[in-house]
Amino acid sequence: MAEYLWPIVMLVALGCGLFSGYPVAFVLAGIGILLSLLADIPVLFLSMGVQRIYSGTLTNWLLVAIPLFVFMGLMLERSGIAQRLMHSLAALFRSTPGGYAFAIAIIGVIMAASTGIIGASVVLMGMMAMPAMRGANYDVKLASGLIAASGTLGILLPPSIMLIILADQMRLSVGDLFMGAIYPGLLLAGMYFLYLLGIALFAPHKMPAPPRSDDGPGMARAIWSLVRDMLAPLLLILSVLGTIIAGVATPTESAAIGAAGATLLALLSGGLSLKSLQSAVFDTCKTTAMIVFVMIGASIFSVVFRRLGGDQMMIDMFRIDESNPYFVLFVIMALIFVLGFFLDWVEITLVVVPIVAPVVAALDFGLPGDQVMIWFAILLAVNLQTSFLTPPFGYALFYLRGVVPDLPIATIYRGIMPFVLIQILALILVILLPQIVLSLPMANR
């Protein structure tokens, strides 16, 4: 282990730095520069990091899709379309047991495929659905868990910023990852529905049907409102994902189509104003700057880590049982799941993925190499989705706590546990059945 002293020191320093509360981008860059000096690496070697930052990040055409998709999601959220769609779904399901719960699950899928902004989805559903579900005497743990879990679907279902960054880090096609994520995302949403159906059948007291009333629109009017309010998001989804799958546009070009389409929808719906536009642009710049700065820091860290032999150390570390690649995959998935308790998906994607991806690429799963990496990328995406729900630092939990301040955090923790177990079960199914991921990308070739 003596030859791996410096890589181990880097990993220990990284762990201490991340828990210090200091900005992650500066922690990564600072550790890389400091360890290069302590390990007596020539200063000129750091110029490779500069070249990588310029060619791999600052001039990377693919990464332009990130601010465009963020802007698209923010504009759609500010246009009021999502709010109207939620009202229409609630009106349609209002007289059925678990109606609000099923409406939340549906709106979670639609918002995931049209906005992909986790914070906006959880906050919107928390503000609008939690009071209604409380008023209908829903179990508070179930309601909070459902809202948090449904809101995180946006990180898995395309267009997803995480899939764009995974594609860039693993040198994969964004279109392949977008198509590969559709069935796993729908599988996960379907498992949420089955869980809710089981609760409705066997524990109806947790989400009772409201008393029958003649108030509100009739069924025909409710269906018409739902079709009208769902038309705009569906057109936006088809314009973005359809152009990518059909090969008409690149992901960056389709992101531009989505940003322009969301702005047009906001204008037509009367939700576009100078204030909302300024707010969307400002939040887009903040999100993009955070991701880019972490990417710059991760580039400096990884180039020094590899120079010190860190990549070979990780390969040797995961040579636990080369005859059973699924055991190695299990260890990697377990490591990432545990890291999700403490780290954001951005840090895990930019720091851990470049280290473990070569290990998986060298394993034999009985699939061609490019298919293995597409499958592995989607496994990472499903796994990393749980990082938004797992305490103590799950972002979705704190988004919900922020809009429902009187809801104890312990109640939210207990509420998300069944959904975390569902996500783990979905991850196992995708591991055992790779065609869930690969069927669409391979059919499109």
N, C-alpha and C positions, 0 to 999 in steps of 0.2 A: 504493500500500500504506500510505500515511501514515494514512489514515482507519481502518485496521485495526491500528494500533500497539498499543492496549490489549488487544484480544483475543489478539494474538500473544504479548504479555507474559504474559497469563493462562495460555496453553497451555504456554509455556516454564516458568513458575513451577510449574505443575501437574506437568510431567515431573520437574523437580528435586525437588519435594516427595514424589512417589510413590517415588522411588529413595532418599530420605533415610531411610526406615524409620519415619518418624513415622506415627501412625495416620491412615488415609486420610480418615476422616470429618472430623478436625480440619484436615487439609491442605486439603480442599475448602472448608470453611467459612472457614478463615483466609484463603485466597487471595481468596475472594469479598469478604470484608469489607475486607481490606487494599487491594485494587485499587479498590474503590468509593471509598475515601478518597483514594487517589492520583489517581484520575481525576475527582475533584471531583463525584461523584454525591451528591445530597442524602441526608442520613442517613435522612430519612423514607422514601426509596425502599426501604430494607431492610425496611420493614414489609410490603412485598409478599412478601418471602421468608418472613416469619413467617406471613402468611396462607396461603401455599402449603404450608408445613410443617404447619399445623394442619388445613387442609381436604384437602390432597392426601396426607398421610401419617398423622397421628395419629388422624384421624376417618374414615379410609378403610376402609369395611366389607370391601372386597375383600381387603385385606392381612391381615385376621384369619385367612385361610386359611393363611398362612405358618407361624405357630407350631403350628397344628393339624396340618398335614401333617408338619412336623418331628417333633412328638410321636408321630404315628402311626408314622413310620418307626423312631424310637428304641424305641418299645414293641414293635414287631414284631421288631426285631433282638434285644432283650433277652428276648423270650419263649422263644427257642430254636427257633422254628419254622423259621427259615432254616437253622440248623445241621442239623436233622433232614432237611430237604428236600435239602440237599447230600449227606448221607450216603446217602439213598435213590437219588439220581441216580448217585452214584459206584458204588453196588452194582449198579445196572442196567447201567451201561456198563463195568464193571470188566474184562470179558474181550474187549473190542473194541479195535482199534488207535485210539489217540487218544481213548479213552473218557473219561478225566479231562478232556481239553480240551473235548469236546462238552458234558460235564456242567457245566463252568464257564461256557460260553457260554449254556446254558439257564438256569442259576441267575442269571446276570447280568441276563437279560431279566425273569425273575420278580421279582427283588429290585428292579429298576428300576421296575416297574409297581406294586409294593406298598410300597416304602419311599422310594425317591428320595434316600436319604442316601448320597452318594458315599463319604465316609470309612468309614461302617459297612460298605458293600459290599466295598470293597477290603481293609479290615482283616480282615473275616470270611473272605473267600476266600483271602487271603494266609496267614492262620493255619492254615486247615484244608486247603487244596488244595496249597499249595507243598510241604510235606513229603511228601505222597503222590506228587506229580508228580516230585519229585526221587528218591524211592525207586523209582519206575518207570522211571528213567533218561530222563526227558523232557529235551529241550533247554532249558536254564535261561532262555535269552533268550526263546524262544517262550512258556514258562510265565509269565514275569514280564510280558511284553507282553500276553498274553491276560487275565491277572488284572486288570491296570491298565485295559485298554480295556473289558472287560466291566463293570467296576465303575462306569465313567463313563456308562453308558447311562441311569442314573437322572436325569441332568440334562436329558435329552431326552425320554424316554418319560414320559407323564403318570402320576401327578400330579407335576409338576415345579415346584419353587419358582421356577426361572428363568423358566418360561413365565408364571407369575403376575405376576412383576415386569415382564416384557416387555409383557404385556397392560395393566398399569397405566401404564407409561411411554408406550405407543403408542396408548392409548385403544381397545383392542380387547377382544373378548369372550374371557374365559378358556376358555369352552367351545369356541369356534372354534379356539383355539390348541391345546387338548388334543386335539381331533379331528384337527387338521392335523398334529400331531406323531406320530400313531400309525404311519402308513405309512412316513415317513422313518426312525423308530426301528426298525421291523421290517425295513426295507430294510438298514439298517446292520448289524443283528444277523444278517440272512441273508448279508450279504457276509462277516462274520466266519466263519460256518459254511462258506461256499464256500472261503474261504482255508484253514481247517482241513482240509476234505475234500481239497483239493489237496495239502497237506502229508502227509496220511495216505496218499495214493495215490502221490505221487512222491518223498517223503522220509520214509518210515515210520520211519527210525531216529531221527527227532527226537521222535516220540511213540509208542514201541513198545507193543504189547499185552503185558500181564503174562503170566507163565507160567500155563498152565491149572492150576486147582486146584479141589478140591471144597470148599474152605473158603468160608464165607459163605453167604448165603441163596440158595435156588434162584430161577429166573427168575420163576415165578409169585408167590413171596413178595416178590421185589424189586419187581414191578409193583404188587402190592397196597400195599406200603409207600409207593411213590411216589404212587399215587392218594390214599392217606390223608393224606400229608404235604402234597400240593399242594392239597387241597380248601380248607383254611383261607385260604391266600393268594389263591386264585382267587375265593372268596366276598368277600374284602375288596376286591379289585380291582373286581369287578362292582358292589359296593355303592357304591363311590366314583365310578368312571367311568361306570357305567351310569346312575346318577341324574342326572349332568350331561348326558350325551348324550341321555337321554330327556326332559330338561327338567323332571324331577320336583323337582330341588333346584338351588340355586345352588352355585357352587364353594365358597363359605364353608360352606354347610350340608352339602355332601357331605364337606368336610374334617372337620367335626364328627362326621359319621357314621363316617368312617374312624378318627378318634382314639378314639371310643368302641368301635368294633369291634376295633381293635388291643388296647385295654386288656382287653376281654372275652376275646379269644383268649389273651392273656398269663395271665389268671386261670384259664381252663380248662386251659391247658397246664402250669400249676404254675410259671410263670416270673414271676408277679407277686408282689413283696414290697415292703415299705416302702422298702428300700434301692434297688431297681431303679426304683421310682416316683420317688423323690427325685432319682436320677441323671438320669432322662429329663426331668423338669421343669427341672432345673438346666441341662442341655445345651440344651434348647429355649429357655430364657431367654437363654442366651449367644448362640446362633445368631441369634435374633430381634433381640436388642439390637444386634448387629453390623450386621445388614442395615438396621435402622431408623436407626441413627446415620449410616451411609453415605448413606442416602436424604435425611436432613436436611442433611448437608453438601453433597450434590449439588444440592439445591434452591437453597441459597444461591449456590452457584457458578454454576448455570445462569441464574438470574434476573439476576445481574450481567453474565454473559457476553453474554446477549441484549441487555441495555440498552446495552452497549458496541458492539453491532453484530456480535457473533460469529456469529449465525445467518446473516446475510447474507454474511459472509466465507466461511463453509463452503459456501454455495450457489455463490458465485463460484468458489471453489477447485475444486469438482467439476464445473464447466462445461467439462470437458475436451473432450468430444465429445457434444453434446446429440443429434446425429443417431443415435448408437449408445448407447442406455441401458445395454446389457449391458456395455459397456466401463466406464462409470461404476460399475455394480454390481461389476464385477471389482475396480476400484480400492478400493472400500469393503470388500469381502470380504478383499482382500489386507491392507489396513490393520488390520482387526480380527484377522486371523490372526496378524500380526506382534505386535500388542499383547498377544495371548494368551501370548506367550513370557514376558512380564514382569508382566502385570497379572492379577488375579483377574476372574472373570466378573462379579462384583458391580460392580466399578468400571467395567468396560467397558459394562455394561448401563445403569448410572445416569448415566454421564458422556458416553459416546460416542453411544449410541443416540438420545437426544433431539436431538443435533446432526445426525446423518446421516439420521434418519427423514424430515424434511421434504424433503431432497434427493431421496430415492427416491420419495416421494409425488408429486413434480412430474414424474417421468419417465414415458414412455409405453411400457409393455410389452405393450400390446394386451389388458390385463385391466382390469376395473372397479377403482376406487380401493381399496375395502375388501378385495378379493381380493389386490391387489398388496401391501398391508400385512400381511395374514395370511401370505402367501408369504414376504415379506421377514423377518418375525419368526421363522419356522421356519428360514430360511436362517441367520439369526443364531444360533439355538439350535444347529444342526448345527455351525456354525463355532466357536462358543464352547466346544463340548464338547471340541475339540482342545486348549483352553487347560489342561485337566487333565492332558494327556499330554506337551505340548511342553516340553522343557527350556529354561532351567534351573530354572523355578519351577513345573513341573507338580505340582499337589497330589497327584494319584494316585500319582505316582512316589515321593513322600516318605512317603505313607501305607504303601505297600508296603515301602519301605526300613526304616520303623520297626518293622514286624512281622517282617521277615527281615533283621536287621542284618548278617549275614555275606554278604549279596548285594551285590556292588560296584555302585555307582550307574551306572558306565559300562555294565555288563551290562544294567541296566534300560533305559537310554537306547537301546541297540542293539535291545532287544527290542520297544520300542514303535514303532519306525520303520515297520514294515509296516502297523501298525494306523492310524498317522497318515495314511499314503498311502491306506488304504482309506477313511478318513473324508473325505479330500479328494475322492476319486472319488465317494463318496456325495453330497457337496455339489454336485459338478458335475452329477450326474444330477438332483438336485432342482432345480437352476437350469434345466436344459434341459427338464425335464418338470414344470412347475408343478402339473399335476393330481395328482401324487403327494401334494402337500400339500392341494390344494383339493377333491379329490373328496368326502371325508367331510364337511367343513364345509358345502359347497354342497348335498350331498344331504340334510342335516339341516334345511335352511331351507324 
